[in-house]
Amino acid sequence: MATTKKHNDMENAILYTRVSTDEQANRGFSLPYQKEVLTRFCTLKNINVIKHFQEDYSAKTFDRPDWKKLIVYVKANRKNIDVVLFTRWDRFSRNIAEAYQVIKKLHDMGVTVNSIEQPLDLTISDNKVILAIYLAIPEVENDKISIRTREGSRKANQLGCWTTVAPIGYKNYRTEDGKSSLIPSGKAPLIYEAFKTLADTQKPVETVRKIMLKKGLKISRTRFYHLVRNYAYVGKVKVPAYKDEEVKIVEALHDAIVPISLFNTVQDVLNGKVRKTKKYSFKNEDFPLRGHISCSRCGKTLTGSTSKGNGGLYYYYHCTKGCNERFKTAEAHEKLETLIGKVKLTEDMSNLVYAVLSDEHKSTKFQSTIKVNKLDKSIAKINTTIEQAENNLFEGKIDQDTFVKVKQRYAEKRDELTQEKSEISNVGKSFLKTLKRCLHLFNNLDKLYRKSDWEGKQRLLGLIFPKKLVFKKGKIQTIKLNYALEHITMISNEITGIKKGQSQKNSGLSSAVTPTGFKPVTLRAEI
């Protein structure tokens, strides 16, 4: 509605309607109803409505998006506004101290505020007492709700529930009986690795944080220090002190990410109670099969060693239990790389996988956009909160220490949300490119294996072969292949039309699988 100048016989009014989510859902304080009542009142009283602001926000403070817009509008049009109207005083505020400040601020601009259901003429001194009552009742109600919420949350904590935002590495979750809990998220392995790195290396916390930062765990210095002290990661909940009761640590409903022994070791490291000891190194680039190959005679895990001869150094895998098992590493490595080279998808299967995952990516892209929009709103809200804190500091409402704490807390949360937004956006942009790269790597595992360092080879062997390898009579054998690889190979065979009994040449990993009847069932793949 267009702004008009004041007339002697007609007031200009701004309408303000507000609900909080629970009020609208449970008690019928709907925004349309409030607007309808206010509009009808203005019609009957011959009041000119020039603007309407509404929002779904708590009245605990005036740090509300649309109320701020209202104030900006009043400042720009103060000469044309007489009054701000709302239905009841609890629609205006549930905070006595801030309410008086806002009333004075508007009064200084020549604008009054009033309720149509609880009208007060504030030029009459006695009415200020009634105003205090109107404002005090909703504030007291809020205080009671806050106490009940705190007590309810504490009781839930005592039962092992998690009632706040999930820490990094977990997601909030509801159990079947409706209790609030946690489940591990995709970052859970990084959390475990952070604890393990701290325990094994005993490096400073900041050094470990930077190591994990490069691996994808985006977290500030302060939050990382609190992370490695957090009992949530060992499946426990901290029940805060309340009145005469002390802090308690209880068993949680959620599963642990970090074993209690590892957690305690990290606490000792942080407290300076652990001394560094030199450990034997299992790692040796010349023996990538160490830990993944067993003795064909006694079943024990083989080790590797070097012997010196006339021609130089010779490398062998051999048993440690007195068996005569002993063979050159080069021969075993050659056979293994040939076996890994058979783990391939057919061209048709690669195209099918790419097509299916591309379609899935398109269907989830919309959801990612929604998440990014929500994150943008949350970030904007935090920026507004920080800005309000700065205003409160300048106006003397809070001291410097309080301001620093508030700003730090919200800035850390903003950084986390910004990082989450960046991760979602980057995943969306690079998905198809990453998918192509993954399919290429999958079809060239033998090349990837040869180029990998010792740790990389160890990880690949663990992924491809769940059980240990055996080198016997010049052949590499395994009891069991990775189920997914074996399954994909069967699908590949079906697509290419290969039937049982036909030639298996160039048909993928199934060429390495020995049918039952030719070899004992315990050794299913060999080369």
Secondary structure as UniProt FT lines:
FT   TURN            8..9
FT   STRAND          12..19
FT   HELIX           21..26
FT   HELIX           31..44
FT   TURN            45..46
FT   STRAND          48..56
FT   HELIX           65..77
FT   HELIX           78..80
FT   STRAND          83..86
FT   HELIX           89..92
FT   HELIX           96..108
FT   TURN            109..110
FT   STRAND          112..115
FT   TURN            122..123
FT   HELIX           125..158
FT   TURN            159..160
FT   TURN            168..169
FT   STRAND          170..174
FT   TURN            176..177
FT   STRAND          180..184
FT   TURN            186..187
FT   HELIX           188..201
FT   HELIX           205..214
FT   TURN            215..216
FT   HELIX           221..227
FT   TURN            228..229
FT   HELIX           231..234
FT   STRAND          236..239
FT   TURN            243..244
FT   STRAND          248..251
FT   HELIX           260..270
FT   TURN            271..272
FT   TURN            285..286
FT   TURN            288..292
FT   STRAND          293..294
FT   TURN            296..298
FT   STRAND          303..309
FT   TURN            310..311
FT   STRAND          312..318
FT   STRAND          326..328
FT   HELIX           329..341
FT   HELIX           347..394
FT   TURN            395..396
FT   HELIX           400..442
FT   TURN            443..444
FT   HELIX           445..451
FT   HELIX           454..464
FT   STRAND          469..472
FT   TURN            473..474
FT   STRAND          475..478
FT   HELIX           483..496
FT   TURN            500..501
FT   TURN            505..506
FT   HELIX           509..512
FT   TURN            517..518
FT   TURN            521..522
FT   STRAND          525..526
//
